[in-house]
Amino acid sequence: MLKKNILLGITGGIAAYKAAIIVRLLIKLGCNVKVVLSEKAKHFITPLTLATLSKNPILVDFFDPENGSWNSHVDLGLWADAYIIAPATANSLSKMALGVADNLLLTTYLSARCPVFFAPTMDLDMYKHPATQKNINTLIERGNICIEAQSGELASGLEGKGRMAEPDTIVRKITDFFEAKLDFLNKNVLITAGPTYEHIDPVRFIGNYSSGKMGFAIAQEFANRGANVTLVSGPVNISTINNNINRIDVTSANEMYEQAEKHFHNANIAVFAAAVADYMPVIQADEKIKKSSENFTLQLKKTPDIAKLLGEIKRNDQINVGFALETNDEVVNAKEKLIKKNFDFVVLNSLKDEGAGFNHDTNKITIISNNAKPIMYPLKSKQQVAVDIVNNIFKKITSIQNGQK
Ligand code: CTP
């Protein structure tokens, strides 16, 4: 029995008729269910059906026009243990991504402090459209859980991806979430993520294309599994809302080192996912450098190697995991980094693999450790790759506890 307070948000897509089954399945699991409908959703499923099944009045407006009673989105958000938006249309997803608050369903989304699940549904071309994909990714990066659309026959008569996941799949995702083991409870995890920017002058810097997505996905996975995460991030375009993540924004390698060093002593696990600039300008100009001679030389010096410096002071009870982004002799180079930086294992990405590395939503990794064969994984979403990495760290902890090296 799940026995949770579940708020179900239904937006106006044809799959709304399946929401009745979601309500029934949740009630069978002993949940209290309240339903919020968007105005358009009422065209696809009647409030009477949902009120009968959920045993609660259906909420659509901010207030009841009959008696003026107020439907508080804040109270709903606080009441819910989980907010499921199913079906989530392209229109509602875009409003959620932007923070538009023009109906009760959306204001409740903005107020909700609980985990939010959303099950997209739409025609295949709408689903594939970069605007929709960007909105879905924004929500995932924010920590919302996407219950992926499935392929099949669509209401338009076309075949493709865009069908809402089946009600039993949606409900299983929710039960899995609540039954997931908090296997990193009370563990302190330090993660570096994103690029660093090294100041040349007030308008220029040395940087790189790292998006920070991989490091943020790892932070999210650890936080979901109960860890206290300190995320030291270079300049990125990702937002984080998770009570278990303490995010510290930095700009340069020096600042990242300072913060990472401060939190390392208290960490049980450190994951170095940042693409730290290797060099910084010797002189960091206060004024804009003006164009003058034909050639211009910028003198650079090494930045602190954060992973190496912290590897040198690593205690036996700490686990350090590094990344290696290589273009050639990948395994040899990764093994070198493993030893040089005292990592417990290295996550290798090859830039030769399509869909892997910087700025993609997917990644293809190989895990390299000292005493085991490399473990190769297929191309996966960065969220799924984060699960693989965190699972490997869990295995490592277990083997240390069992006295194996
Ligand atoms: N790293 C770090 N601080 C640096 C450089 C790298 O903490 N100044 C970490 C990265 O976060 C990554 C690992 O070290 O976990 C390897 O990074 P990479 O850039 O591949 O290695 P480098 O040592 O910089 O070697 P090279 O660029 O020559 O391949």
Residues whose N, C-alpha, C, O or C-beta is under 5 A from the ligand:
A	BS01	CTP	F272 A273 A274 A275 V276 A277 D278 T303 P304 D305 I306 A307 G322 F323 A324 L325
